[in-house]
Amino acid sequence: MPLSLFRYIAAIDCHQQSGIVDTSIRHWKSTDCSYSDDEINVIRYEIEYVFDTDVQIMYTIEYDDSVIAANTCPECWIHYQVIVDPLHAIKPSKKSFYNRCQQQYWLKNMAMISPDNIHY
């Protein structure tokens, strides 16, 4: 039976937003891959999450340090990629968002319809 990538993204998002570590997250390793491009600082982090099921998910976020107008959802690139799936059961194997608002909207909708939803 396929598992939804949603449950892993929800656990990672909870950790990213609140600092609370879901019990299913065994450990994580963060790498700062930030760089400068034409005098714009680009902030990029890659965080590899390992879950208690030995599933490994690479979370990547990238954004620049430009000034953002108030009341907007700043553009950033968020990407989740399954890098180890011992049972080959996680579908889809990757998911991307172009800002946090899009990601939060997707998480909210998935929480309502997903059979393996988790509540935070």
PyRosetta script that sets phi, psi and omega in degrees:
from pyrosetta import init, pose_from_sequence

init()
pose = pose_from_sequence("MPLSLFRYIAAIDCHQQSGIVDTSIRHWKSTDCSYSDDEINVIRYEIEYVFDTDVQIMYTIEYDDSVIAANTCPECWIHYQVIVDPLHAIKPSKKSFYNRCQQQYWLKNMAMISPDNIHY")
pose.set_psi(1, 128.2)
pose.set_omega(1, -178.9)
pose.set_phi(2, -67.2)
pose.set_psi(2, 145.3)
pose.set_omega(2, 173.2)
pose.set_phi(3, -102.4)
pose.set_psi(3, 146.7)
pose.set_omega(3, 179.6)
pose.set_phi(4, -85.3)
pose.set_psi(4, 136.7)
pose.set_omega(4, 173.8)
pose.set_phi(5, -61.3)
pose.set_psi(5, -21.8)
pose.set_omega(5, -179.6)
pose.set_phi(6, -50.7)
pose.set_psi(6, -48.3)
pose.set_omega(6, -174.8)
pose.set_phi(7, -61.3)
pose.set_psi(7, -33.1)
pose.set_omega(7, 179.1)
pose.set_phi(8, -75.9)
pose.set_psi(8, -41.2)
pose.set_omega(8, 177.8)
pose.set_phi(9, -63.3)
pose.set_psi(9, -40.2)
pose.set_omega(9, 179.1)
pose.set_phi(10, -62.2)
pose.set_psi(10, -41.8)
pose.set_omega(10, 178.8)
pose.set_phi(11, -65.9)
pose.set_psi(11, -41.9)
pose.set_omega(11, 178.7)
pose.set_phi(12, -66.2)
pose.set_psi(12, -43.3)
pose.set_omega(12, 179.8)
pose.set_phi(13, -61.5)
pose.set_psi(13, -41.5)
pose.set_omega(13, 177.9)
pose.set_phi(14, -59.6)
pose.set_psi(14, -43.6)
pose.set_omega(14, 178.2)
pose.set_phi(15, -64.2)
pose.set_psi(15, -43.8)
pose.set_omega(15, -178.4)
pose.set_phi(16, -66.0)
pose.set_psi(16, -40.1)
pose.set_omega(16, -174.4)
pose.set_phi(17, -82.4)
pose.set_psi(17, -37.6)
pose.set_omega(17, -172.3)
pose.set_phi(18, -116.7)
pose.set_psi(18, -14.1)
pose.set_omega(18, -175.8)
pose.set_phi(19, 82.7)
pose.set_psi(19, -4.8)
pose.set_omega(19, 178.7)
pose.set_phi(20, -77.6)
pose.set_psi(20, 130.0)
pose.set_omega(20, -178.9)
pose.set_phi(21, -97.6)
pose.set_psi(21, 117.1)
pose.set_omega(21, 175.3)
pose.set_phi(22, -59.1)
pose.set_psi(22, 143.3)
pose.set_omega(22, -177.7)
pose.set_phi(23, -63.4)
pose.set_psi(23, -19.2)
pose.set_omega(23, 179.7)
pose.set_phi(24, -78.7)
pose.set_psi(24, -14.1)
pose.set_omega(24, 178.3)
pose.set_phi(25, -84.6)
pose.set_psi(25, 115.1)
pose.set_omega(25, 180.0)
pose.set_phi(26, -77.1)
pose.set_psi(26, -49.2)
pose.set_omega(26, 174.9)
pose.set_phi(27, -164.8)
pose.set_psi(27, 171.4)
pose.set_omega(27, 179.2)
pose.set_phi(28, -147.2)
pose.set_psi(28, 155.9)
pose.set_omega(28, 178.8)
pose.set_phi(29, -134.4)
pose.set_psi(29, 125.5)
pose.set_omega(29, -176.9)
pose.set_phi(30, -105.0)
pose.set_psi(30, 138.4)
pose.set_omega(30, 176.0)
pose.set_phi(31, -126.6)
pose.set_psi(31, 126.8)
pose.set_omega(31, 177.0)
pose.set_phi(32, -86.5)
pose.set_psi(32, 115.4)
pose.set_omega(32, -179.3)
pose.set_phi(33, -114.7)
pose.set_psi(33, 28.2)
pose.set_omega(33, -177.6)
pose.set_phi(34, -64.8)
pose.set_psi(34, 155.3)
pose.set_omega(34, -179.3)
pose.set_phi(35, -157.3)
pose.set_psi(35, 169.9)
pose.set_omega(35, 175.5)
pose.set_phi(36, -109.5)
pose.set_psi(36, 139.9)
pose.set_omega(36, -179.8)
pose.set_phi(37, -137.9)
pose.set_psi(37, 109.2)
pose.set_omega(37, -178.4)
pose.set_phi(38, 50.8)
pose.set_psi(38, 52.0)
pose.set_omega(38, 177.5)
pose.set_phi(39, 66.6)
pose.set_psi(39, 13.3)
pose.set_omega(39, 173.9)
pose.set_phi(40, -109.3)
pose.set_psi(40, 127.2)
pose.set_omega(40, 177.0)
pose.set_phi(41, -81.9)
pose.set_psi(41, 124.1)
pose.set_omega(41, 178.3)
pose.set_phi(42, -106.4)
pose.set_psi(42, 120.0)
pose.set_omega(42, 180.0)
pose.set_phi(43, -95.0)
pose.set_psi(43, 125.5)
pose.set_omega(43, -178.3)
pose.set_phi(44, -140.2)
pose.set_psi(44, 127.4)
pose.set_omega(44, 176.1)
pose.set_phi(45, -125.0)
pose.set_psi(45, 139.7)
pose.set_omega(45, 171.8)
pose.set_phi(46, -118.4)
pose.set_psi(46, 125.2)
pose.set_omega(46, -179.3)
pose.set_phi(47, -126.0)
pose.set_psi(47, 121.0)
pose.set_omega(47, 178.4)
pose.set_phi(48, -95.3)
pose.set_psi(48, 118.6)
pose.set_omega(48, 178.9)
pose.set_phi(49, -102.0)
pose.set_psi(49, 135.0)
pose.set_omega(49, 174.8)
pose.set_phi(50, -116.1)
pose.set_psi(50, 126.9)
pose.set_omega(50, -177.8)
pose.set_phi(51, -100.4)
pose.set_psi(51, 165.8)
pose.set_omega(51, -177.6)
pose.set_phi(52, -64.6)
pose.set_psi(52, -12.9)
pose.set_omega(52, 176.7)
pose.set_phi(53, -93.0)
pose.set_psi(53, 7.9)
pose.set_omega(53, -175.7)
pose.set_phi(54, 70.4)
pose.set_psi(54, 7.5)
pose.set_omega(54, 172.6)
pose.set_phi(55, -69.9)
pose.set_psi(55, 138.8)
pose.set_omega(55, 176.5)
pose.set_phi(56, -122.4)
pose.set_psi(56, 129.7)
pose.set_omega(56, -179.8)
pose.set_phi(57, -122.1)
pose.set_psi(57, 131.3)
pose.set_omega(57, 174.0)
pose.set_phi(58, -95.9)
pose.set_psi(58, 120.8)
pose.set_omega(58, 176.4)
pose.set_phi(59, -105.0)
pose.set_psi(59, 126.3)
pose.set_omega(59, 178.9)
pose.set_phi(60, -126.7)
pose.set_psi(60, 133.4)
pose.set_omega(60, 174.2)
pose.set_phi(61, -131.3)
pose.set_psi(61, 138.0)
pose.set_omega(61, -179.9)
pose.set_phi(62, -140.2)
pose.set_psi(62, 133.6)
pose.set_omega(62, 177.2)
pose.set_phi(63, -155.3)
pose.set_psi(63, 162.8)
pose.set_omega(63, 177.9)
pose.set_phi(64, -106.7)
pose.set_psi(64, 169.7)
pose.set_omega(64, -175.4)
pose.set_phi(65, -96.7)
pose.set_psi(65, 24.1)
pose.set_omega(65, 178.9)
pose.set_phi(66, -70.6)
pose.set_psi(66, 157.0)
pose.set_omega(66, -178.6)
pose.set_phi(67, -72.4)
pose.set_psi(67, 133.6)
pose.set_omega(67, -177.8)
pose.set_phi(68, -112.6)
pose.set_psi(68, 137.4)
pose.set_omega(68, 177.4)
pose.set_phi(69, -65.7)
pose.set_psi(69, 149.0)
pose.set_omega(69, 178.4)
pose.set_phi(70, -62.5)
pose.set_psi(70, 155.2)
pose.set_omega(70, 177.6)
pose.set_phi(71, 61.1)
pose.set_psi(71, 29.7)
pose.set_omega(71, 174.2)
pose.set_phi(72, -122.9)
pose.set_psi(72, 158.0)
pose.set_omega(72, 174.7)
pose.set_phi(73, -98.1)
pose.set_psi(73, 106.9)
pose.set_omega(73, -174.0)
pose.set_phi(74, -63.0)
pose.set_psi(74, 144.5)
pose.set_omega(74, 178.0)
pose.set_phi(75, -68.0)
pose.set_psi(75, 136.0)
pose.set_omega(75, 171.3)
pose.set_phi(76, -156.1)
pose.set_psi(76, 167.3)
pose.set_omega(76, -178.3)
pose.set_phi(77, -119.1)
pose.set_psi(77, 119.7)
pose.set_omega(77, -178.3)
pose.set_phi(78, -118.9)
pose.set_psi(78, 130.1)
pose.set_omega(78, -176.4)
pose.set_phi(79, -138.1)
pose.set_psi(79, 135.8)
pose.set_omega(79, 175.1)
pose.set_phi(80, -119.9)
pose.set_psi(80, 132.3)
pose.set_omega(80, -179.3)
pose.set_phi(81, -136.6)
pose.set_psi(81, 125.7)
pose.set_omega(81, 173.9)
pose.set_phi(82, -72.5)
pose.set_psi(82, 122.3)
pose.set_omega(82, 179.8)
pose.set_phi(83, -108.5)
pose.set_psi(83, -23.8)
pose.set_omega(83, 172.4)
pose.set_phi(84, -139.5)
pose.set_psi(84, 125.7)
pose.set_omega(84, 178.4)
pose.set_phi(85, -137.7)
pose.set_psi(85, 89.4)
pose.set_omega(85, -173.7)
pose.set_phi(86, -54.9)
pose.set_psi(86, -32.3)
pose.set_omega(86, -178.5)
pose.set_phi(87, -97.4)
pose.set_psi(87, -1.1)
pose.set_omega(87, -177.1)
pose.set_phi(88, 50.1)
pose.set_psi(88, 45.3)
pose.set_omega(88, -173.4)
pose.set_phi(89, -117.5)
pose.set_psi(89, -5.0)
pose.set_omega(89, -175.3)
pose.set_phi(90, -87.9)
pose.set_psi(90, 124.8)
pose.set_omega(90, 179.2)
pose.set_phi(91, -131.1)
pose.set_psi(91, 137.1)
pose.set_omega(91, -13.2)
pose.set_phi(92, -70.4)
pose.set_psi(92, 171.3)
pose.set_omega(92, -178.3)
pose.set_phi(93, -88.8)
pose.set_psi(93, -7.5)
pose.set_omega(93, 176.9)
pose.set_phi(94, -154.5)
pose.set_psi(94, 156.9)
pose.set_omega(94, 179.3)
pose.set_phi(95, -153.5)
pose.set_psi(95, 137.5)
pose.set_omega(95, -179.5)
pose.set_phi(96, -128.5)
pose.set_psi(96, 152.1)
pose.set_omega(96, 177.3)
pose.set_phi(97, -135.8)
pose.set_psi(97, 153.0)
pose.set_omega(97, 179.8)
pose.set_phi(98, -102.6)
pose.set_psi(98, -2.9)
pose.set_omega(98, 169.3)
pose.set_phi(99, -167.0)
pose.set_psi(99, 168.3)
pose.set_omega(99, -177.8)
pose.set_phi(100, -66.9)
pose.set_psi(100, -31.7)
pose.set_omega(100, 179.4)
pose.set_phi(101, -63.0)
pose.set_psi(101, -43.6)
pose.set_omega(101, 177.7)
pose.set_phi(102, -62.3)
pose.set_psi(102, -42.9)
pose.set_omega(102, 179.6)
pose.set_phi(103, -62.4)
pose.set_psi(103, -45.3)
pose.set_omega(103, -179.0)
pose.set_phi(104, -64.3)
pose.set_psi(104, -38.6)
pose.set_omega(104, 176.8)
pose.set_phi(105, -62.0)
pose.set_psi(105, -45.2)
pose.set_omega(105, 179.3)
pose.set_phi(106, -62.9)
pose.set_psi(106, -45.2)
pose.set_omega(106, 179.4)
pose.set_phi(107, -61.0)
pose.set_psi(107, -43.0)
pose.set_omega(107, 179.8)
pose.set_phi(108, -61.7)
pose.set_psi(108, -46.7)
pose.set_omega(108, 179.0)
pose.set_phi(109, -64.5)
pose.set_psi(109, -43.3)
pose.set_omega(109, -179.3)
pose.set_phi(110, -65.4)
pose.set_psi(110, -34.9)
pose.set_omega(110, 179.2)
pose.set_phi(111, -62.6)
pose.set_psi(111, -30.4)
pose.set_omega(111, -179.6)
pose.set_phi(112, -79.2)
pose.set_psi(112, -28.5)
pose.set_omega(112, -173.0)
pose.set_phi(113, -112.2)
pose.set_psi(113, -13.6)
pose.set_omega(113, -173.0)
pose.set_phi(114, -79.5)
pose.set_psi(114, 131.5)
pose.set_omega(114, 177.6)
pose.set_phi(115, -68.8)
pose.set_psi(115, -22.5)
pose.set_omega(115, 178.8)
pose.set_phi(116, -109.4)
pose.set_psi(116, 35.6)
pose.set_omega(116, -178.1)
pose.set_phi(117, -67.3)
pose.set_psi(117, 156.2)
pose.set_omega(117, 176.9)
pose.set_phi(118, -129.8)
pose.set_psi(118, 146.6)
pose.set_omega(118, -174.3)
pose.set_phi(119, -108.4)
pose.set_psi(119, 133.2)
pose.set_omega(119, 175.9)
pose.set_phi(120, -122.8)
pose.dump_pdb("model.pdb")
